[in-house]
Amino acid sequence: MKKILFAALLACGLTAQAQTSEPEVKVEFVPHWFLQLQGGAAYTLGEAKFKDLISPTAQIAAGYQFNPWLGLRLQVSGWESKGGWVNPTQTYKWNYVAPGLDLKLSLTNLIFGWNPNRFFNLGIFGGGAANIGFGNDDAQSLNTGAYNLPYLWDGTKVRPVGRFGLDMDFRISDRVGINLEGNANIISDKYNSKKAENADWYFNVLLGVKIALGETVRRTVIEPEPETVPAPPVVKKPEPVKPPVVVKKPELRTEIFYAIRETIAVGSEEAKLRNLISFLKENPGTKVSVTGYADAGTGNPKINAMYAEQRAANVAKALIEAGIAESRITVDSKGDTVQPFSENDKNRVTIAIAKE
C-alpha cells in the first residue's frame, strides 16, 4: 500500500513539474446561434387513464446564446393531443402546432460559473406560444347524447399558451450536445372540447440534439515575451580584449498552490514561501511581482476574483512581515480570466517572480 501511495505522489509531482513549463491559455465564451431537434411524448390532462392520454410530440427550435447563462429561442412544437371520458370510456384525438418564444436561463453557469468542459448543465426556461388546433374530427363524431362536449370546436382554432420548463444539456463536444427537456403548457378550458371551468394543461417530455452554429469557446495561447539578448561588446583592434564575463542575474519563480476556497499557504506550500523570503533577503537588489489566480471550473467570476485577490494579498503580507520592503513588492490579481495551467485545480495558485 505504501508503495502504491508513493508511486501516486511521485506521478502527481512529475505532472505538476511538467505543467509549469506549459504556456498560459486564455479561455473566452463566444456568443453563438444554436439549433435544437427533439422528439418525445405528450400528456394532455383529462378524465381518462394516464396511458390513454399519451401521444407523440416533436419540437424544432433555433436560438441565440448571449452569454454563458442567458439565451433566447424561437421554437415550434406540435403533433397530437388527446381527450377522454371515464364513463362511457372513450378517447379522442386532434392535431396542433404551437410556435412560440422562450427565455432560457442556465442555473449551473449562473451559480457555479462557466466551465466550457463541464459535462452536465441544468437550466430553466419560460415563455409563450400560439396553439393552432385542427383535425378535431374524433370529437365531432362523439357529439351524441352520451357525451357532453359543450366546447366542441371544428376547423382551426388559435389559442394563447403560457409555458415553462426544465432542460438538461449533456456535452459531447464544444458544439454538440444531447438535450433532455420537460415543459408544462397552460391553455384555455376550451382546448379539449369539454367544460371543466378551469384552464387545460398539456405536458411534453422531449429528447434530442443541440447543435451550435459556430464557435462557442475561444482558447488563446499566451506566448511568452522573447528574451532580449545583449549585443556582443565591440572589440577595439588591434588591442586584444578579453570577452566580458556575463553574470547571470538572480531570479526565482515560486508557485504556491491552494486547496479549494483556501487563501493561506500551508504545508509544503508554506515552505516555498519561506524559501522566497530567504531569496529576497539574500538578493536585496531584486524585486518581486505577486499575482493571484483562481480556477474557472468552480465558483463564479465574482467569487473567484475575491479568492485570487486574497491569495496574492496574503503572500505580500507575509513578505512584508518578514522584513521585505513594500517598495520591492508588486501585487496583481487575474481572478479566473487567465488560467496559467491546463489542469483546472492547478489554477488555484499564486505565482511570485523575483528578479532584478
C-alpha positions in Angstrom: 0.0 0.0 0.0 2.9 2.4 0.9 4.5 1.7 -2.5 1.3 2.5 -4.3 0.8 5.8 -2.4 4.4 6.7 -3.1 4.1 6.0 -6.8 0.9 8.1 -7.0 2.5 11.0 -5.2 5.5 10.8 -7.5 3.3 10.8 -10.6 1.4 13.9 -9.3 4.7 15.6 -8.7 6.0 14.8 -12.1 2.8 16.0 -13.7 2.9 19.3 -11.7 6.5 19.8 -12.7 5.7 19.2 -16.4 2.8 21.7 -16.3 4.9 24.6 -15.1 6.5 24.7 -18.5 3.2 24.8 -20.4 2.1 28.1 -21.9 -0.7 30.1 -20.4 -4.1 29.6 -22.1 -6.8 32.3 -22.2 -10.4 30.8 -22.4 -13.3 33.0 -23.6 -17.0 32.4 -24.2 -18.2 33.2 -27.7 -21.9 34.2 -28.2 -23.5 31.9 -30.9 -26.6 30.7 -32.6 -27.9 27.2 -31.9 -30.4 24.6 -33.3 -32.4 22.0 -31.4 -34.2 19.0 -32.9 -36.3 16.9 -30.4 -38.9 14.2 -30.2 -40.8 12.6 -27.4 -44.2 12.1 -25.7 -47.0 14.5 -24.6 -49.7 14.1 -22.0 -52.9 16.1 -22.1 -54.6 16.4 -18.7 -58.0 14.8 -18.8 -60.6 12.3 -17.4 -59.1 9.0 -18.6 -56.2 6.7 -17.7 -52.8 8.3 -17.8 -51.5 5.9 -20.6 -54.6 6.6 -22.7 -53.8 10.3 -22.9 -50.2 9.9 -24.0 -49.5 11.0 -27.6 -46.4 11.7 -29.8 -44.8 15.2 -29.9 -41.9 16.9 -31.6 -40.1 20.2 -31.5 -37.6 22.2 -33.6 -36.0 25.4 -32.2 -33.4 28.0 -33.2 -31.9 30.4 -30.7 -29.1 32.6 -29.7 -26.9 32.3 -26.6 -26.0 35.8 -25.4 -23.6 34.8 -22.6 -22.9 31.6 -20.6 -26.2 31.8 -18.6 -28.8 33.7 -20.8 -30.3 32.6 -24.2 -33.4 33.2 -26.3 -35.0 30.7 -28.7 -37.8 30.5 -31.2 -39.4 27.1 -31.1 -42.2 25.2 -32.9 -43.7 22.2 -31.2 -46.7 20.0 -32.0 -48.2 16.8 -33.3 -51.1 15.3 -31.4 -53.3 15.8 -28.2 -55.9 13.6 -26.6 -59.1 13.9 -24.6 -61.1 11.3 -22.8 -64.2 10.2 -21.0 -64.4 7.9 -18.0 -68.0 6.7 -18.4 -68.7 5.6 -21.0 -64.9 5.1 -21.7 -63.8 6.9 -24.8 -60.8 8.8 -26.1 -60.4 11.1 -29.0 -57.5 13.0 -30.5 -56.7 16.1 -32.6 -53.6 17.8 -34.0 -51.9 21.0 -33.2 -48.8 23.1 -33.9 -47.6 25.7 -31.5 -44.9 28.3 -32.4 -43.5 30.3 -29.5 -40.7 32.2 -27.9 -38.7 31.1 -24.8 -36.2 32.8 -22.5 -33.6 30.3 -21.3 -31.5 30.6 -18.1 -28.6 28.2 -17.2 -28.7 27.7 -13.5 -25.4 25.8 -13.5 -23.4 28.5 -15.1 -25.1 31.3 -13.1 -24.4 29.6 -9.7 -21.1 27.8 -10.3 -19.5 29.9 -13.1 -19.0 29.0 -16.7 -16.8 26.0 -17.5 -16.5 25.0 -21.2 -15.5 21.4 -20.3 -18.4 20.8 -17.9 -20.4 17.6 -18.9 -23.8 18.5 -17.4 -25.7 21.8 -17.3 -29.1 22.4 -15.8 -31.4 25.2 -16.9 -34.9 26.6 -16.8 -37.0 28.4 -19.4 -40.3 30.2 -19.7 -42.3 31.9 -22.5 -45.4 31.9 -24.6 -46.8 30.3 -27.7 -49.8 30.3 -30.0 -51.5 26.8 -30.1 -53.1 26.2 -33.5 -55.5 23.3 -33.2 -57.0 21.4 -36.1 -58.3 17.9 -37.1 -60.9 17.6 -34.3 -63.0 15.0 -36.2 -62.9 12.4 -33.4 -64.7 14.8 -31.0 -67.2 15.8 -33.7 -68.2 12.1 -34.1 -68.8 11.9 -30.4 -71.3 14.7 -30.3 -74.2 12.5 -29.1 -76.3 12.3 -26.0 -73.9 10.0 -24.3 -71.0 12.6 -24.4 -71.4 16.2 -23.4 -69.0 18.4 -25.3 -70.2 22.0 -24.6 -66.9 23.5 -26.0 -66.9 21.4 -29.2 -64.9 23.1 -31.9 -64.1 22.4 -35.6 -61.9 23.8 -38.3 -58.8 25.6 -37.0 -58.6 27.3 -33.6 -55.8 29.5 -32.3 -55.3 29.9 -28.5 -52.6 31.6 -26.4 -50.3 29.3 -24.3 -48.1 30.0 -21.4 -45.2 27.6 -20.9 -42.3 26.9 -18.6 -40.0 24.0 -18.1 -36.7 22.4 -17.2 -33.9 21.4 -19.6 -30.7 19.3 -19.1 -27.7 19.5 -21.5 -25.1 16.8 -21.8 -21.9 17.9 -23.5 -20.5 15.8 -26.3 -18.2 18.5 -27.8 -17.8 22.3 -27.8 -20.6 22.4 -30.5 -22.8 19.3 -30.0 -24.8 18.1 -27.0 -27.7 15.9 -26.0 -30.7 17.7 -24.6 -33.5 16.4 -22.3 -36.4 18.8 -21.8 -39.7 18.8 -19.9 -42.2 21.5 -20.2 -45.7 22.4 -19.0 -48.2 24.3 -21.1 -51.4 26.1 -19.8 -54.2 26.9 -22.3 -57.9 27.9 -22.2 -60.6 25.5 -20.9 -61.9 25.1 -24.5 -58.9 23.1 -25.7 -60.3 19.6 -25.2 -63.9 20.5 -26.2 -65.0 19.8 -22.5 -66.1 22.2 -19.9 -64.1 22.0 -16.6 -64.3 25.6 -15.5 -60.5 25.8 -15.2 -57.6 26.0 -17.6 -56.5 23.0 -19.6 -52.9 21.7 -19.5 -50.6 19.6 -21.6 -47.1 18.4 -20.8 -44.1 17.4 -23.0 -41.0 15.3 -22.4 -38.5 15.7 -25.3 -35.1 14.2 -26.1 -32.9 15.4 -28.9 -29.7 17.1 -30.0 -28.5 20.6 -29.7 -26.0 21.9 -32.3 -24.1 25.2 -32.0 -24.0 27.0 -35.4 -20.5 28.4 -35.0 -17.7 28.7 -32.4 -18.7 28.6 -28.7 -15.4 28.9 -27.0 -12.1 30.5 -27.9 -8.8 29.3 -26.5 -5.8 31.5 -27.0 -2.3 30.5 -26.1 -0.4 33.4 -24.5 3.0 33.4 -25.9 5.9 34.4 -23.5 7.8 37.5 -24.4 11.1 36.7 -26.1 14.2 37.3 -24.1 16.4 40.1 -25.3 19.9 39.1 -26.0 22.5 41.8 -25.3 24.6 42.8 -28.3 28.2 41.5 -28.2 30.8 44.0 -27.0 32.7 46.0 -29.6 36.3 44.8 -29.6 38.8 47.5 -30.5 41.6 46.4 -32.8 44.4 45.7 -32.6 44.2 45.7 -28.8 43.3 42.3 -27.6 40.3 42.5 -25.4 39.0 39.7 -23.2 35.3 38.8 -23.7 33.1 40.3 -21.0 32.0 37.9 -18.3 28.2 37.5 -18.4 26.9 37.5 -14.9 23.5 35.8 -14.6 21.2 37.9 -12.6 19.5 36.2 -9.7 15.9 35.2 -10.4 13.4 32.9 -8.7 9.8 31.8 -9.8 7.7 30.4 -6.9 4.3 28.8 -7.5 2.1 28.4 -4.3 -0.9 26.2 -4.8 -4.1 26.1 -2.7 -6.9 23.8 -1.9 -10.4 24.9 -3.0 -11.7 28.1 -1.2 -8.3 28.4 0.6 -6.2 31.6 0.5 -3.4 30.8 3.0 -0.3 28.8 2.1 0.1 25.6 4.2 2.4 22.6 4.5 4.9 22.3 1.6 3.4 25.5 0.0 4.4 27.5 3.2 7.9 26.1 2.8 8.0 27.6 -0.7 7.0 31.0 0.8 9.9 30.8 3.3 12.3 29.9 0.5 11.1 33.0 -1.4 11.7 35.2 1.7 15.2 33.8 2.1 16.0 34.5 -1.6 14.8 38.1 -1.3 16.9 38.8 1.8 20.0 37.2 0.1 19.4 39.3 -3.0 18.4 42.8 -1.8 18.6 44.2 -5.4 15.7 42.0 -6.6 12.0 42.9 -6.7 9.1 40.6 -6.7 5.7 40.5 -8.6 3.0 38.6 -6.8 -0.1 37.5 -9.0 -3.1 35.6 -7.7 -5.3 33.3 -9.7 -8.5 31.2 -9.3 -9.7 28.2 -11.3 -12.6 28.7 -13.7 -14.1 25.2 -13.1 -15.6 26.2 -9.7 -17.3 29.2 -8.2 -18.2 32.2 -10.4 -16.2 35.2 -11.7 -17.1 37.4 -8.8 -16.2 34.9 -6.1 -13.1 33.7 -8.0 -11.9 37.4 -8.3 -12.1 37.7 -4.5 -10.1 34.4 -3.9 -7.4 35.4 -6.3 -7.0 38.9 -4.8 -6.8 37.5 -1.2 -4.2 34.9 -2.2 -1.9 37.5 -3.7 -2.5 39.9 -0.7 -1.7 37.2 1.9 1.6 36.3 0.1 2.5 40.0 0.0 1.6 40.4 3.7 3.8 37.5 4.7 6.8 39.1 2.8 6.3 42.5 4.4 6.0 40.9 7.9 9.3 39.0 7.2 11.1 42.3 6.6 10.9 42.7 2.8 10.4 46.4 1.9 6.9 47.1 0.5 8.6 49.1 -2.3 10.1 45.9 -3.7 6.7 44.2 -4.0 4.1 44.4 -6.8 0.7 42.8 -6.3 -1.7 41.8 -9.0 -4.8 39.5 -9.4 -6.2 37.8 -12.5 -9.3 36.0 -11.0 -10.3 33.2 -13.3 -9.9 35.3 -16.5 -6.4 33.8 -17.1 -5.6 30.1 -16.5 -1.9 29.5 -16.2 -2.3 25.7 -16.3 -4.4 23.4 -18.4 -5.3 21.3 -15.4 -8.2 23.1 -13.6 -7.1 22.6 -10.0 -3.6 23.9 -10.6 -5.1 27.3 -11.3 -5.8 27.9 -7.6 -2.3 29.5 -7.4 -0.2 32.5 -6.5 2.8 33.0 -8.8 5.7 35.1 -7.4 8.6 36.1 -9.7 11.6 37.7 -8.1 14.3 39.2 -10.2 16.3 42.4 -10.7 
